[in-house]
Amino acid sequence: MRDALDAVVSPKSKLTKSIKKPKATWVEPSFVADVEFRDITSEGLLRQSSFKGLKKGTGKA
């Protein structure tokens, strides 16, 4: 997975809402994560989330 993500490193975040992660490595949104979750918090965060896998995608919702 690391090799695939290293190939699409981006110089800046593509998020619409900024977050403070000074050591983050941002990548182009070219993969789709398969994630299960129980709920979404009022802040828009996933509650009881579980990563199921990663696949190549369009990067567009």
N, C-alpha and C positions, 0 to 999 in steps of 0.2 A: 504494500500500500504506500509506503514511504516513497519508493521510486516513482510511482504514478503521480503523487502529489508534488514531488520535487520538480517534475516536468512542467507544472502549471503555476509556479510561484508568481505572485503578483506584488508589485511594489507597495500597494496600499489596499486597504479593506474595501470590499464591494458592498458592505452593509449599509443600509439606509439610516440606521440608528447606530451612532458610534458607541463603542465600548472600550474600556481602558484595559488593554492587554499589551503592555510594552514589549514583551518578549514573543508575541504571537508571530507566526509566519502565515501570511495571507496567500491564498491561492485563487486562481480564476474559478468561477463557479461552473465547472465542466463535469461534475459528478453528481449523482443523486444518492443520498443516504436513505436506506431503508431503516426506519426507526418506529418502534412501538412506544406508546405512552398512555398513561392513565388519564391525564387531564392537562389543561393549560392554565397557568396562574394568571392573575390579573395583570402581571408585568409582561405577559407573553412568553414565559418560560415553560418548558415541558416538565411535568411532574411525573415521577416514576418512569423515566425513559429508559429504553434499552436499544442499543445499536445492533442492527441485524445484518448489515452489510453495506457495500458500496458498489455502485455500477456507473458506467459512463453514461452521461445524459446531456441534455441541451443546456442545463444551467438556468433555464427559465421556468418560472412557475406558471 
